[in-house]
Structure formats: C-alpha cells, structure tokens
Amino acid sequence: MAYLVTELATTCVRMATQAAHDLWGRPAPAIDPGHAFEAFRSERHTRVIGADPSPLWSPLSGDYRAADGWVRLHANYPHHADAIRRALGDDPATTVGGTPAVAVEDAVLAEGGAAAALRTRESWLAVQGSSVRTEPLVALEELASGEPVARAGDAPLAGVRVLDLTHVIAGPVCGRVLAAHGADVLHVTPPGWPVLLDVMRDTDFGKRQCTTDLAGVRALAAEADVFVQSYRPGSLGFTAEDLAEAGTVVVSLSAYGHTGPWRGRRGFDSLVQMSTGIAAGDPPNPLPAQALDHGTGWLAAYGAMTALARGGSWHVRVSLARTAEWLHDLGQGDPVSEADPAPWLTETDSDFGRLRHIRVPGATVRLPGPRRPGSDPADWTWTA
C-alpha cells in the first residue's frame, strides 16, 4: 500500500486551475491525473538538451542509520553542509551510527543546519502534528477589505504583479503556477544568497529575475498585487499586516506549520516526510515525488487567486506539514504506476540553453524559459 500521491496532485492542480478560470469567467479544462503526477516530479524532467543531468542531491544529503532508528540530513545548500560537518564531523555516518536519531537532529539544527529524525505518527502528533491539524489546509485571513479588481485580458491574471521571495520548490512552484495564468512574476534573490540552479531552471519558467536587499523587497511588495514568501517568522523585518494598506495579498509558506513549537523550524519536503511519519519504513520509504513541496505550492497559488477574487488585502498561509496531514487523511491504496511522461513534455529556450520539461497542467499562457538570477532590474515598470 502507498500514499495516494496521484489523487493529491490531481486535486491540487484542479483547485488552482479552477480558481484561475473562475477569475477569467471561463470553464476550466479537465486535468489528466498522469499529467498532474508528472508535474509533481517536474524537477526530474527538466533537462538542458545535450547536457548530462545533474544529481538532485548533494553527497552529504540522505538517510542515515542512527543508534535507534533513522535520520535524514539535507545538505543541498553549502551552508547546510557546513552545519552538518560542524555538528557531526567530516564522517557524519560514523557519528550518526552511534547517536540517537533525535539527538542528531538537535545537533544539526543547533548549528543552523537541516535534519529530521524518522518519527512515528504518535511521536509527530505529540511534538507538532496536533497543532498543525488545527490549521486550515489553506488559511485565508482578511487584513483589509476591498473590491476585486476588474480583470480583462488574454489570461486570468493578466496585469497582476507577483513578487516571489521564495527558494527551493514549494514557493517557486506557486509563482510558476501564477505565471502560467498570465501574472507578471518578479523573482527576487537576496544578495549573496546561494542558488540551486538545477531547481531554479525547473521552477522559474515565466518569471523575471532580480537581486535586491530587504528594503528593496519591501518597496516592491508594496506595489505588488501578490507577495509570496517562504522565510521564517520575523526574518523579513516587516509583516503581512504592514502591507495591508497597499491591498497586497501576502502568501506565506512554511515547512512545519504556522502554529505550535516547530512553527519556525527549518525544513524541506524530504525532512517533513520523515518528521510526520510519511516516510515510515526500515529503511525510510519516501514518496515517489516531492509531493508536499509541489502540493503546497499549488495550494498557495489557489489561495492567492481565491484572495484576488474576493478583493482587498489577505494573508494566505500554507505549509508542507499541513499538506502532509491531508495526504495522510486521504489514506493509502495501490502504489503509483510509472507513466510515460512524453505526452506532457515540451521544449523551450532559456538562459541555460534549450530545456526539455513538463508543461504546467491547465496553463492558459505559454511560458518563456527561465532567466539567470539578477538578469532584470528590481523594477515593476521596466520592460525588455
């Protein structure tokens, strides 16, 4: 038996696609479950034509057997790899093998790294899961009332400005979905922030790219219709409420939820699968896709478009952990059968060369290829 990832993917894509077409006043197309599932594995399909594929994981990333179970280390960012070495030494496997899994997790987190012990459902519910289960799947909090903006154009989100201050998969997927329905998406990379180019090549179709500091981010956010951010609470220096007067829809994504003792904890899809017991097994049994990341990204896009339809300023909150709880509640069924992705593959030119990739399901515009970080000015009025 396996988790119902195809059902999760199809539902998330349908929700966002329907929200887009509701804004447009047109009927939404049917969503092929196979297309939705492969879209949830899009990073596996995006390749520079003629180049060898890069590994999805760094050498230190992976599942390690601990003294009493399993722990996963996430080292794709260089500073997280450095934190692992500070906590565990140059041979993490040896250190982990003689240490309880939760102690390894605590040591890596204390050094500013990313790790997660494999927990049982009972353990997860005791430490954070019970808090997460009280949260809506997509929370929408009205900050200031207002009238919906009249929309007319060749796409549901034509003329909508989206500031994308996110990284890795969930947040960038949200921005990619909004771009796929015509939004003007400006992706910000803070100065000096490390970039996972292989992931960016997949998630940044249809976006402009700029670099600016937090003061610049706040100025751009005040002129945006939607501001999508995935930074931990308090790290930006301003809040969703600070943008309410401007009528901005703020979308906040987190790993472990927006309430409870873990609300500020650093996390990624593979780690949340471990923490929530989704990956339970010996060795751990991960999902066939980064479904928590992708699902949360599509749900974030759904929330943003739902808020735009209502008008005014809203705070939309989603999290990987809450998506994991939804997946858990869907139950289990037969394992996913691998499908040939060929029907949904296409090719697009980009700053990185010609890319082969999965089309965004339900898209109403054809997206241009991704641009390199910092390629464009931090300016809404600039056009090429």
Backbone hydrogen bonds, N-H to C=O, Kabsch-Sander energy under -0.5 kcal/mol:
donor,donor_aa,acceptor,acceptor_aa,energy
2,A,333,G,-2.7
4,L,331,G,-1.0
5,V,3,Y,-2.0
8,L,4,L,-2.1
9,A,5,V,-3.0
10,T,6,T,-2.7
11,T,7,E,-2.2
12,C,8,L,-2.5
13,V,9,A,-2.4
14,R,10,T,-2.4
15,M,11,T,-2.5
16,A,12,C,-2.1
17,T,13,V,-2.6
18,Q,14,R,-2.7
19,A,15,M,-2.1
20,A,16,A,-2.2
21,H,17,T,-2.2
22,D,18,Q,-2.2
23,L,19,A,-1.7
24,W,20,A,-1.4
25,G,21,H,-1.4
26,R,21,H,-2.1
32,D,30,A,-0.5
36,A,32,D,-2.4
37,F,33,P,-2.5
38,E,34,G,-2.3
39,A,35,H,-2.2
40,F,36,A,-1.2
40,F,37,F,-0.5
41,R,38,E,-1.4
42,S,39,A,-1.3
44,R,41,R,-1.9
45,H,41,R,-0.7
45,H,42,S,-1.1
46,T,42,S,-1.7
47,R,45,H,-0.6
47,R,356,R,-2.2
49,I,47,R,-0.6
49,I,354,R,-3.0
51,A,48,V,-2.2
61,S,58,S,-0.8
62,G,73,L,-2.1
64,Y,71,V,-3.4
66,A,64,Y,-0.5
66,A,69,G,-2.8
67,A,96,V,-0.7
67,A,99,T,-2.4
69,G,66,A,-0.6
71,V,64,Y,-2.3
72,R,116,A,-3.0
73,L,62,G,-2.5
74,H,114,A,-2.4
75,A,73,L,-0.6
80,H,77,Y,-0.7
81,A,77,Y,-1.9
82,D,78,P,-2.3
83,A,79,H,-1.6
84,I,80,H,-1.9
85,R,81,A,-2.1
86,R,82,D,-2.2
87,A,83,A,-2.2
88,L,84,I,-3.0
89,G,85,R,-2.2
94,T,91,D,-0.8
95,T,91,D,-1.4
96,V,92,P,-3.2
97,G,93,A,-2.2
98,G,94,T,-0.8
98,G,95,T,-0.9
99,T,96,V,-2.0
104,V,100,P,-1.9
105,E,101,A,-2.4
106,D,102,V,-2.7
107,A,103,A,-2.2
108,V,104,V,-2.4
109,L,105,E,-2.5
110,A,106,D,-2.2
111,E,107,A,-1.0
111,E,108,V,-0.6
112,G,109,L,-1.8
113,G,108,V,-2.6
114,A,74,H,-0.5
116,A,72,R,-2.0
118,L,70,W,-2.7
119,R,117,A,-0.7
119,R,274,M,-2.0
124,W,120,T,-2.5
125,L,121,R,-2.7
126,A,122,E,-1.7
127,V,123,S,-1.8
128,Q,124,W,-2.6
129,G,124,W,-3.2
130,S,125,L,-1.5
131,S,128,Q,-0.7
132,V,128,Q,-1.9
133,R,129,G,-2.4
134,T,131,S,-1.3
135,E,132,V,-1.7
139,A,317,R,-2.4
141,E,139,A,-0.5
141,E,315,H,-2.5
142,E,140,L,-0.5
143,L,313,S,-2.9
144,A,313,S,-1.7
157,L,181,H,-3.1
158,A,155,A,-1.6
159,G,182,G,-0.6
160,V,157,L,-2.5
162,V,184,D,-2.8
163,L,226,V,-2.9
164,D,162,V,-0.6
164,D,186,L,-2.8
165,L,163,L,-0.7
165,L,228,V,-3.1
166,T,164,D,-0.6
171,G,167,H,-0.5
173,V,169,I,-2.7
174,C,170,A,-1.8
175,G,171,G,-2.0
176,R,172,P,-2.4
177,V,173,V,-2.6
178,L,174,C,-2.2
179,A,175,G,-2.4
180,A,176,R,-2.0
181,H,178,L,-1.1
182,G,179,A,-2.1
183,A,178,L,-2.1
184,D,160,V,-3.0
185,V,183,A,-1.0
185,V,206,G,-0.6
186,L,162,V,-2.8
186,L,184,D,-0.5
187,H,185,V,-0.6
187,H,208,R,-3.0
188,V,164,D,-2.5
188,V,186,L,-0.5
189,T,210,C,-2.2
193,W,190,P,-2.1
197,L,195,V,-1.1
199,V,196,L,-0.6
200,M,196,L,-2.5
201,R,197,L,-2.8
202,D,198,D,-0.6
202,D,199,V,-0.9
203,T,199,V,-2.3
204,D,200,M,-2.0
206,G,368,P,-1.9
207,K,204,D,-1.5
208,R,185,V,-2.9
210,C,187,H,-2.6
212,T,189,T,-0.6
217,V,213,D,-2.3
218,R,214,L,-2.4
219,A,215,A,-1.8
220,L,216,G,-2.4
221,A,217,V,-2.9
222,A,218,R,-1.9
223,E,219,A,-0.6
223,E,220,L,-1.0
224,A,221,A,-1.2
225,D,161,R,-1.6
226,V,161,R,-2.2
227,F,249,V,-2.9
228,V,163,L,-3.0
229,Q,227,F,-0.5
229,Q,251,V,-2.9
230,S,165,L,-1.5
235,S,232,R,-2.0
243,L,239,T,-0.6
243,L,240,A,-1.4
244,A,241,E,-1.3
246,A,243,L,-0.5
247,G,244,A,-1.8
248,T,243,L,-1.5
249,V,225,D,-2.5
250,V,248,T,-0.7
250,V,314,W,-3.0
251,V,227,F,-3.2
251,V,249,V,-0.5
252,S,250,V,-0.6
252,S,316,V,-3.2
253,L,229,Q,-2.1
253,L,251,V,-0.5
254,S,318,V,-1.3
263,R,260,G,-1.6
265,R,262,W,-2.1
271,L,268,F,-0.6
272,V,268,F,-2.7
273,Q,269,D,-2.3
274,M,270,S,-1.1
275,S,271,L,-2.8
276,T,272,V,-2.4
277,G,274,M,-1.0
278,I,273,Q,-0.8
279,A,273,Q,-2.1
280,A,277,G,-1.6
285,N,279,A,-2.6
290,Q,40,F,-0.7
291,A,289,A,-2.3
294,H,290,Q,-2.5
295,G,291,A,-2.5
296,T,292,L,-2.0
297,G,293,D,-2.3
298,W,294,H,-2.5
299,L,295,G,-2.4
300,A,296,T,-2.3
301,A,297,G,-2.0
302,Y,298,W,-2.3
303,G,299,L,-2.6
304,A,300,A,-2.4
305,M,301,A,-2.4
306,T,302,Y,-2.4
307,A,303,G,-2.3
308,L,304,A,-2.3
309,A,305,M,-1.9
310,R,306,T,-1.1
311,G,307,A,-1.8
312,G,147,E,-0.5
313,S,144,A,-2.6
314,W,248,T,-0.6
315,H,141,E,-2.7
316,V,250,V,-3.4
316,V,314,W,-0.6
317,R,139,A,-2.3
318,V,252,S,-2.1
320,L,254,S,-2.1
321,A,255,A,-2.0
323,T,319,S,-2.0
324,A,320,L,-2.3
325,E,321,A,-1.8
326,W,322,R,-1.9
327,L,323,T,-2.5
328,H,324,A,-2.6
329,D,325,E,-2.2
330,L,326,W,-1.4
331,G,327,L,-0.6
331,G,328,H,-1.2
333,G,2,A,-2.8
338,E,336,V,-0.5
344,W,341,P,-2.2
345,L,342,A,-1.3
346,T,357,H,-2.6
348,T,355,L,-2.3
350,S,353,G,-0.5
351,D,370,P,-2.2
353,G,350,S,-1.4
355,L,348,T,-3.3
356,R,47,R,-2.7
357,H,346,T,-2.5
359,R,344,W,-2.7
363,A,360,V,-1.7
364,T,180,A,-2.2
365,V,180,A,-1.5
367,L,365,V,-0.6
369,G,349,D,-0.8
375,S,372,R,-1.6
376,D,209,Q,-3.5
379,D,377,P,-1.9
